[in-house]
Amino acid sequence: MKENTLSKEQLAEKKTELSAEIISLTSSALLLNMRFMAKSINKLRTMCRGEGFCSSAGALYYNADNVLRRYKQGSRLLVHDYLHVLLHNVFRHCKPAAHLDRLRWDTACDIAVETIVIESAVRFCEVEHLTEKQAAIRKLQFKTELLTAERLYKYFSSPEMTEEQITALNKLFCADDHKYWSYRSDKELEPEKQQKNIPIGINDNIEEDDKDDKIESERSDGSDGDKKQEKKDDPNNPQQQPGNGQEQDTLEKWLDENRRSNEELLEQEWKEISQQILSELENFNKNAGNENGYLVNVLKDIDRDKYDYSAFLRRFAVSGEIMRSDPDSFDVNFYCYGLDLYGNAALIEPLEYKETKLVKDFVIAIDTSGSVSGALVESFVKKTFSILKNGESYFSKVNIYVIQCDTQIREAVKLTDSKEMEKYLREMEIKGLGGTDFRPVFEYVDKLVDSGELKNLKGMIYFTDGFGKFPQQRPRYSTAFAFMREDTLKNEPPELPAWAFKVILEEDELLYG
């Protein structure tokens, strides 16, 4: 009698089916115990891929053998693992800000979600090394009451924590692999974007302007403009033939824009899910005891109203055109149809210019009185310049004045491009540290407007603690006063004039965002 044996392919397929069924049962068990997580459970995609448990933005990747092994050890272990990954998405951990230290952020995120699991779900899921984790959590709560990833990262970045201590915590609290998290800084992206000829910021426009000026100069003196024109129109030049990378670059640009748009949409969807969980916990689970009280406090902390600083700055924009492709005008269907029909010619490509509203003239005023932290002042300026350099919020040539003032103007610097900004950041010194009077800045800016130096000035942002003398008359441009949230919690800032905006900034966002 022949034994009924399975081939390697059949065995692998069987394992895949069983692991998928176990994952489905695990999500059902979680839903049974945490009904308020229903939308997040349904939103999380699960795929049999890779090794172990891997979290990603909106997805859980698992290995069939690992799932079967964990399930054999105990089904409640998998409930823990599933909830751990799910909470990473609810708290939007998987897409960290650029330049964050990976070890510190990984560890902070794992501790944050494990604390929620222990506080809210330990009765129906098994937590390994529970006693050791609880002891570590108590020590950390002594330093920072709410163990959110942002607060923990700030503490881990302080001199109190050594690399060895953080590594030990990482080993204790780690439950999933973060290899699919987007830990790519701007410096890592820059060579790739240059290789693909994708615009990476203001420097691109500046370089294009310089190139155009050089070509125009060569044509005007008649030295070799004709030769360059002949080379440009040479049909035998392989670099001028279609299909040598230009169409591919255009498609890659469109795909890159589409990917970023999808990532932003996914981020917004999970933010709405997080807010819905909070709403349900507050409104429909009031009689469920204090089991989810800690989760409510954490959700309130991470989902508190935050200002989108870059969006706020666009209030001061003016209309204009930039030399940059417009992906909104690009139809990929016509593009691919042209390539199929003619082999190496596209029927349609995006416009080489884009009509948009950008910031051209702007004033950054800094209160350098003794009551304003020097570290936060520098971080505020760096944050503003980071938006300018890496986003699409500004023209390539700008007039940005950085003014330091306590009771009088201490320094006023004009910056016109990213090179000057980078130099200013390297050499920046806080000057003043006296009292606070806002009026000298407004008088100085008024003179710049009257002289025509700031023709397109739409607004100014003033970083301060708010305790100073305001102008009596409304200025001709919009003005916002930026405060730190921690300062507003400790001391209520004075009432602003009716013409002024108020912006509340997070310390974590400035220092670690």
C-alpha positions as CSV (number, residue, x, y, z in Angstrom):
1,M,0.0,0.0,0.0
2,K,1.5,3.3,-1.1
3,E,1.7,6.1,1.4
4,N,-0.1,9.3,0.5
5,T,2.8,11.8,0.4
6,L,2.7,15.4,-0.7
7,S,5.3,17.0,-3.0
8,K,7.2,20.1,-1.8
9,E,4.9,22.4,-3.9
10,Q,1.7,20.8,-2.5
11,L,3.1,21.0,1.1
12,A,4.0,24.6,0.7
13,E,0.5,25.3,-0.7
14,K,-1.1,23.5,2.2
15,K,0.9,25.5,4.7
16,T,-0.1,28.7,3.0
17,E,-3.8,27.8,3.2
18,L,-3.5,26.8,6.8
19,S,-1.6,29.9,7.8
20,A,-4.2,32.1,6.0
21,E,-7.0,30.4,7.9
22,I,-5.2,30.9,11.2
23,I,-4.6,34.6,10.5
24,S,-8.3,34.9,9.7
25,L,-9.2,33.2,13.0
26,T,-6.8,35.4,14.9
27,S,-8.4,38.6,13.5
28,S,-11.8,37.3,14.4
29,A,-10.6,36.6,18.0
30,L,-9.3,40.1,18.2
31,L,-12.5,41.6,16.8
32,L,-14.5,39.6,19.3
33,N,-12.6,41.2,22.2
34,M,-12.1,44.7,20.8
35,R,-15.1,45.5,18.6
36,F,-14.0,49.2,18.4
37,M,-11.1,48.0,16.3
38,A,-13.3,46.6,13.5
39,K,-12.6,49.1,10.9
40,S,-8.8,48.9,11.5
41,I,-8.9,45.1,11.3
42,N,-10.8,45.2,8.0
43,K,-8.4,47.8,6.6
44,L,-5.2,45.9,7.5
45,R,-4.1,43.8,4.5
46,T,-2.5,40.4,5.3
47,M,-0.2,38.6,2.9
48,C,1.9,35.5,3.2
49,R,5.3,36.8,2.3
50,G,8.8,37.0,3.7
51,E,9.9,35.7,7.1
52,G,8.3,36.2,10.5
53,F,5.9,39.0,11.2
54,C,6.6,42.2,9.2
55,S,4.6,45.4,9.6
56,S,4.2,48.0,6.8
57,A,1.9,50.9,6.2
58,G,-1.5,49.3,5.9
59,A,-0.2,45.7,5.7
60,L,0.9,42.7,7.7
61,Y,3.3,40.3,6.1
62,Y,3.7,36.8,7.6
63,N,5.6,33.6,7.0
64,A,3.5,30.4,6.8
65,D,6.0,28.3,8.8
66,N,6.3,31.0,11.5
67,V,2.5,31.3,11.9
68,L,2.1,27.5,12.2
69,R,4.9,27.3,14.8
70,R,3.4,30.2,16.8
71,Y,-0.1,28.8,16.7
72,K,1.2,25.4,17.9
73,Q,2.8,27.2,20.9
74,G,-0.5,28.9,21.7
75,S,-3.1,30.7,19.6
76,R,-3.1,33.7,22.0
77,L,0.5,34.5,21.0
78,L,-0.7,35.2,17.5
79,V,-3.4,37.5,18.8
80,H,-0.7,39.5,20.5
81,D,1.4,39.6,17.3
82,Y,-1.5,40.7,15.2
83,L,-2.6,43.4,17.6
84,H,1.0,44.6,17.8
85,V,1.2,45.2,14.1
86,L,-2.3,46.6,14.0
87,L,-1.5,49.3,16.6
88,H,1.6,50.3,14.6
89,N,-0.8,51.3,11.8
90,V,-3.4,52.9,14.1
91,F,-0.6,55.1,15.5
92,R,1.0,55.7,12.0
93,H,4.4,54.5,13.1
94,C,5.4,52.9,9.7
95,K,6.3,56.1,8.0
96,P,8.7,58.0,10.3
97,A,9.9,61.5,9.7
98,A,13.2,61.9,7.8
99,H,16.5,61.7,9.7
100,L,15.0,59.9,12.7
101,D,17.4,57.4,14.3
102,R,16.2,53.9,13.4
103,L,17.1,52.1,16.6
104,R,15.5,54.8,18.8
105,W,12.3,55.1,16.7
106,D,11.9,51.3,16.3
107,T,12.3,50.8,20.1
108,A,10.0,53.7,20.9
109,C,7.2,52.4,18.6
110,D,7.4,48.8,20.0
111,I,7.3,50.0,23.6
112,A,4.3,52.2,22.8
113,V,2.2,49.5,21.3
114,E,3.3,46.8,23.8
115,T,2.2,49.2,26.6
116,I,-1.3,49.4,25.0
117,V,-1.4,45.6,24.6
118,I,-0.5,45.1,28.3
119,E,-3.0,47.8,29.5
120,S,-5.9,46.8,27.3
121,A,-5.6,43.3,26.0
122,V,-3.6,41.1,28.3
123,R,-6.7,39.1,29.4
124,F,-7.2,37.6,25.9
125,C,-3.7,37.5,24.4
126,E,-0.4,36.1,25.7
127,V,2.5,38.5,26.2
128,E,5.9,37.0,26.4
129,H,8.3,38.3,29.1
130,L,5.4,40.1,30.7
131,T,7.0,40.7,34.1
132,E,10.2,42.2,32.5
133,K,8.1,44.4,30.2
134,Q,5.9,45.7,33.0
135,A,9.0,46.6,35.1
136,A,10.6,48.5,32.1
137,I,7.3,50.3,31.4
138,R,7.0,51.5,35.0
139,K,10.5,53.0,34.9
140,L,9.8,54.7,31.6
141,Q,6.5,56.1,32.9
142,F,8.4,57.7,35.7
143,K,10.2,59.7,33.0
144,T,7.3,60.3,30.6
145,E,3.8,59.6,31.7
146,L,2.3,58.7,28.4
147,L,4.4,56.2,26.5
148,T,3.8,57.4,23.0
149,A,6.4,56.8,20.3
150,E,7.1,60.6,20.0
151,R,7.6,61.1,23.8
152,L,9.7,58.0,24.1
153,Y,11.9,59.0,21.1
154,K,12.5,62.4,22.8
155,Y,13.6,60.7,26.0
156,F,15.8,58.1,24.1
157,S,17.5,61.1,22.4
158,S,18.5,62.6,25.8
159,P,21.9,61.9,27.4
160,E,20.2,59.8,30.1
161,M,19.8,56.9,27.7
162,T,22.8,55.0,26.4
163,E,22.9,53.0,23.2
164,E,23.3,49.8,25.2
165,Q,20.1,50.5,27.2
166,I,18.1,51.3,24.1
167,T,19.4,48.1,22.4
168,A,18.3,46.0,25.5
169,L,14.8,47.6,25.4
170,N,14.6,46.9,21.7
171,K,15.4,43.2,22.2
172,L,12.8,42.9,25.0
173,F,9.9,44.7,23.2
174,C,10.5,43.7,19.6
175,A,7.6,41.6,18.2
176,D,7.7,42.3,14.4
177,D,10.2,43.2,11.7
178,H,10.2,46.9,10.6
179,K,12.2,46.4,7.4
180,Y,9.4,47.6,5.2
181,W,9.1,50.9,7.1
182,S,10.1,54.0,5.0
183,Y,13.4,54.9,6.7
184,R,14.8,56.8,3.7
185,S,16.1,60.2,4.5
186,D,16.3,63.1,2.0
187,K,20.1,62.5,1.5
188,E,19.4,58.9,0.6
189,L,16.8,59.9,-1.9
190,E,18.8,62.7,-3.5
191,P,21.3,60.5,-5.6
192,E,18.4,58.3,-6.8
193,K,16.4,61.3,-7.8
194,Q,19.3,63.0,-9.6
195,Q,19.9,59.7,-11.5
196,K,16.3,59.6,-12.6
197,N,16.2,63.3,-13.4
198,I,13.4,63.8,-10.9
199,P,13.2,67.4,-9.4
200,I,14.3,67.2,-5.7
201,G,13.8,70.8,-4.7
202,I,14.8,74.4,-5.3
203,N,18.3,73.6,-6.3
204,D,17.0,72.0,-9.5
205,N,15.3,75.2,-10.6
206,I,18.4,77.2,-9.7
207,E,20.6,74.9,-11.7
208,E,18.2,75.1,-14.7
209,D,18.2,78.9,-14.5
210,D,22.0,78.9,-14.5
211,K,22.1,76.5,-17.4
212,D,19.7,78.7,-19.4
213,D,21.8,81.8,-18.7
214,K,25.0,80.0,-19.8
215,I,23.5,78.9,-23.1
216,E,22.0,82.4,-23.7
217,S,25.5,83.9,-23.1
218,E,27.1,81.5,-25.5
219,R,24.6,82.4,-28.2
220,S,25.0,86.1,-27.6
221,D,28.7,86.2,-28.2
222,G,28.4,83.9,-31.3
223,S,31.3,81.7,-30.2
224,D,29.8,78.2,-30.3
225,G,26.0,78.7,-30.3
226,D,25.7,77.5,-33.9
227,K,27.7,74.3,-33.1
228,K,25.4,73.6,-30.1
229,Q,22.4,74.1,-32.3
230,E,23.8,71.7,-34.9
231,K,24.4,69.1,-32.3
232,K,20.9,69.6,-30.9
233,D,19.3,69.1,-34.3
234,D,21.5,66.2,-35.4
235,P,19.3,63.2,-36.3
236,N,22.2,60.8,-36.1
237,N,23.0,61.7,-32.5
238,P,21.8,58.7,-30.5
239,Q,21.2,60.9,-27.4
240,Q,18.6,62.9,-29.4
241,Q,16.7,59.9,-30.6
242,P,13.4,59.2,-28.8
243,G,13.2,56.1,-26.6
244,N,16.6,56.6,-25.0
245,G,15.3,57.2,-21.4
246,Q,13.3,60.4,-21.8
247,E,10.0,58.5,-22.0
248,Q,11.0,56.2,-19.2
249,D,11.9,59.2,-17.0
250,T,8.5,60.7,-17.7
251,L,6.7,57.5,-16.7
252,E,8.8,57.2,-13.6
253,K,8.0,60.7,-12.6
254,W,4.3,60.0,-13.0
255,L,4.6,56.7,-11.0
256,D,6.5,58.5,-8.3
257,E,3.9,61.2,-8.0
258,N,1.1,58.5,-8.0
259,R,2.9,56.6,-5.3
260,R,3.3,59.6,-3.0
261,S,-0.4,60.5,-3.6
262,N,-1.4,57.0,-2.5
263,E,0.8,57.1,0.6
264,E,-0.8,60.4,1.6
265,L,-4.2,59.0,1.1
266,L,-3.4,55.9,3.1
267,E,-2.0,58.0,5.9
268,Q,-5.2,60.1,6.0
269,E,-7.3,56.9,6.1
270,W,-5.5,55.5,9.1
271,K,-5.7,58.8,10.8
272,E,-9.5,58.8,10.4
273,I,-9.6,55.2,11.7
274,S,-7.6,56.3,14.8
275,Q,-10.1,59.2,15.4
276,Q,-13.0,56.8,14.9
277,I,-11.6,54.4,17.5
278,L,-11.3,57.3,20.0
279,S,-14.8,58.4,19.3
280,E,-16.2,54.9,19.9
281,L,-14.3,54.4,23.0
282,E,-15.5,57.7,24.4
283,N,-19.1,57.5,23.4
284,F,-20.0,53.8,23.4
285,N,-17.7,52.1,25.9
286,K,-18.3,54.3,29.0
287,N,-19.6,51.3,31.0
288,A,-16.7,49.0,30.0
289,G,-14.5,50.0,33.0
290,N,-11.1,51.5,32.8
291,E,-9.6,48.7,30.6
292,N,-9.2,51.1,27.7
293,G,-8.7,54.3,29.6
294,Y,-5.0,54.4,28.8
295,L,-5.7,53.8,25.1
296,V,-8.1,56.7,25.1
297,N,-5.4,59.0,26.6
298,V,-2.8,57.9,24.1
299,L,-5.2,58.4,21.1
300,K,-6.1,61.9,22.4
301,D,-2.4,62.7,22.7
302,I,-1.3,61.6,19.2
303,D,-4.5,62.8,17.5
304,R,-4.7,66.2,19.2
305,D,-5.0,69.1,16.8
306,K,-1.8,69.8,15.0
307,Y,-0.9,72.5,12.6
308,D,0.3,71.6,9.2
309,Y,3.0,74.2,9.1
310,S,3.7,73.9,5.3
311,A,-0.1,74.2,4.6
312,F,-0.2,77.3,6.8
313,L,2.7,78.9,4.9
314,R,0.8,78.5,1.7
315,R,-1.6,81.1,2.9
316,F,1.0,83.6,2.0
317,A,1.5,82.4,-1.6
318,V,1.3,84.2,-4.9
319,S,0.5,82.8,-8.3
320,G,3.3,81.9,-10.7
321,E,4.8,79.3,-13.0
322,I,7.7,77.0,-12.3
323,M,9.7,74.9,-14.7
324,R,8.5,71.5,-13.5
325,S,6.4,68.8,-15.1
326,D,2.7,68.8,-14.3
327,P,1.6,65.2,-13.5
328,D,-2.0,66.2,-13.4
329,S,-2.0,66.9,-17.1
330,F,-0.3,63.5,-17.9
331,D,-2.5,60.7,-19.1
332,V,-0.6,57.4,-18.8
333,N,-3.1,55.6,-21.1
334,F,-2.2,57.8,-24.1
335,Y,1.4,57.6,-23.2
336,C,1.5,53.8,-23.2
337,Y,-0.7,53.7,-26.3
338,G,1.9,55.8,-28.2
339,L,4.7,53.6,-27.2
340,D,2.8,50.5,-28.3
341,L,1.8,52.0,-31.6
342,Y,5.1,53.7,-32.6
343,G,7.6,51.8,-30.5
344,N,9.5,54.8,-29.2
345,A,7.3,57.8,-29.4
346,A,4.7,59.1,-26.9
347,L,1.5,60.7,-28.0
348,I,1.3,62.9,-24.9
349,E,3.7,64.1,-22.2
350,P,3.1,66.3,-19.2
351,L,3.6,70.1,-19.6
352,E,7.1,71.3,-18.8
353,Y,5.7,74.1,-16.7
354,K,3.2,74.2,-13.9
355,E,0.9,77.0,-12.8
356,T,0.9,77.1,-9.0
357,K,0.7,79.3,-6.0
358,L,4.1,79.6,-4.2
359,V,5.7,81.7,-1.5
360,K,8.1,84.3,-2.9
361,D,8.5,87.1,-0.3
362,F,8.4,86.1,3.3
363,V,9.6,87.3,6.7
364,I,10.6,85.1,9.6
365,A,10.8,87.1,12.8
366,I,12.3,85.6,15.9
367,D,11.8,86.8,19.5
368,T,15.3,86.4,21.0
369,S,14.3,87.5,24.5
370,G,15.6,85.5,27.5
371,S,12.3,83.7,27.9
372,V,12.5,81.9,24.5
373,S,14.6,78.8,24.2
374,G,17.6,79.1,21.9
375,A,17.4,75.4,20.8
376,L,13.7,75.8,19.9
377,V,14.5,79.0,17.9
378,E,17.1,77.3,15.8
379,S,14.8,74.3,15.3
380,F,12.0,76.6,14.2
381,V,14.2,78.2,11.6
382,K,15.5,74.8,10.4
383,K,11.9,73.5,10.2
384,T,10.9,76.5,8.1
385,F,13.9,76.2,5.8
386,S,13.3,72.4,5.5
387,I,9.9,73.0,4.1
388,L,11.3,75.6,1.7
389,K,14.1,73.3,0.5
390,N,12.4,69.9,0.2
391,G,8.9,70.8,-0.7
392,E,7.2,72.8,-3.5
393,S,6.2,75.7,-1.4
394,Y,8.5,78.3,-2.8
395,F,9.9,79.8,-6.0
396,S,13.5,79.0,-7.0
397,K,14.4,82.7,-6.3
398,V,13.0,84.2,-3.2
399,N,13.3,87.1,-0.8
400,I,13.2,85.7,2.7
401,Y,14.2,87.9,5.6
402,V,15.2,86.4,8.9
403,I,14.9,89.1,11.6
404,Q,16.1,88.6,15.2
405,C,14.7,91.1,17.7
406,D,14.2,91.5,21.5
407,T,13.5,95.2,22.3
408,Q,15.3,96.2,19.1
409,I,16.5,94.7,15.8
410,R,19.5,92.6,16.5
411,E,20.0,91.1,13.1
412,A,18.3,91.1,9.7
413,V,19.5,88.7,7.0
414,K,18.2,88.4,3.4
415,L,18.2,85.0,1.9
416,T,17.5,84.3,-1.8
417,D,18.2,80.6,-2.4
418,S,18.9,77.3,-0.7
419,K,22.7,77.8,-0.6
420,E,22.4,81.0,1.4
421,M,19.9,79.3,3.7
422,E,22.2,76.3,4.4
423,K,25.0,78.7,5.1
424,Y,22.8,80.7,7.5
425,L,21.8,77.6,9.4
426,R,25.4,76.5,9.8
427,E,26.5,79.9,11.1
428,M,23.3,81.0,12.9
429,E,23.8,82.6,16.3
430,I,21.0,83.8,18.6
431,K,21.5,87.5,19.4
432,G,19.6,89.6,21.9
433,L,18.3,87.9,25.1
434,G,16.8,91.1,26.4
435,G,13.1,92.0,26.7
436,T,10.3,91.7,24.1
437,D,8.9,94.3,21.8
438,F,7.3,93.4,18.5
439,R,7.0,96.9,17.1
440,P,10.6,97.3,15.8
441,V,10.1,94.3,13.5
442,F,6.9,95.7,12.0
443,E,8.6,99.1,11.5
444,Y,11.5,97.5,9.7
445,V,9.4,95.4,7.5
446,D,7.2,98.4,6.6
447,K,10.3,100.1,5.3
448,L,11.2,97.1,3.1
449,V,7.7,97.1,1.6
450,D,7.8,100.9,1.0
451,S,11.2,100.6,-0.7
452,G,10.0,97.9,-3.0
453,E,12.4,95.3,-1.5
454,L,9.4,93.1,-0.7
455,K,7.0,93.6,-3.5
456,N,5.0,90.4,-3.1
457,L,5.0,90.2,0.7
458,K,1.8,88.4,1.8
459,G,2.8,87.7,5.4
460,M,5.2,87.3,8.3
461,I,5.4,84.6,11.0
462,Y,6.7,85.7,14.4
463,F,8.1,83.0,16.7
464,T,7.6,84.1,20.3
465,D,6.2,83.3,23.8
466,G,3.7,86.1,23.2
467,F,4.7,88.5,26.1
468,G,5.6,91.7,24.3
469,K,4.2,95.0,22.9
470,F,2.1,94.8,19.8
471,P,1.7,97.5,17.1
472,Q,-1.5,99.5,17.5
473,Q,-2.4,99.6,13.8
474,R,-3.1,96.6,11.5
475,P,-0.1,95.9,9.2
476,R,-0.6,95.7,5.4
477,Y,0.4,92.0,5.4
478,S,-0.9,89.0,7.3
479,T,0.9,88.2,10.5
480,A,1.0,84.9,12.5
481,F,2.5,84.5,15.9
482,A,3.8,81.0,16.6
483,F,3.8,79.6,20.1
484,M,5.0,76.3,21.6
485,R,2.2,74.1,22.9
486,E,4.1,73.4,26.1
487,D,4.3,77.2,26.8
488,T,0.6,77.6,26.2
489,L,-0.1,74.8,28.7
490,K,2.0,76.3,31.4
491,N,1.0,80.0,30.9
492,E,-1.9,81.3,28.9
493,P,-0.4,83.7,26.3
494,P,-1.7,87.2,26.1
495,E,-4.6,88.0,23.9
496,L,-3.5,88.7,20.3
497,P,-4.7,91.7,18.3
498,A,-7.7,91.0,16.1
499,W,-5.6,91.1,13.0
500,A,-3.1,88.4,14.1
501,F,-3.2,84.6,13.6
502,K,-2.2,82.1,16.2
503,V,-0.1,79.0,15.4
504,I,0.6,76.3,18.0
505,L,3.7,74.2,17.3
506,E,4.7,70.9,18.9
507,E,8.2,70.7,20.5
508,D,8.6,67.1,19.3
509,E,7.8,68.3,15.7
510,L,10.4,70.9,15.8
511,L,13.2,69.0,17.5
512,Y,12.6,65.5,16.1
513,G,10.2,65.8,13.2
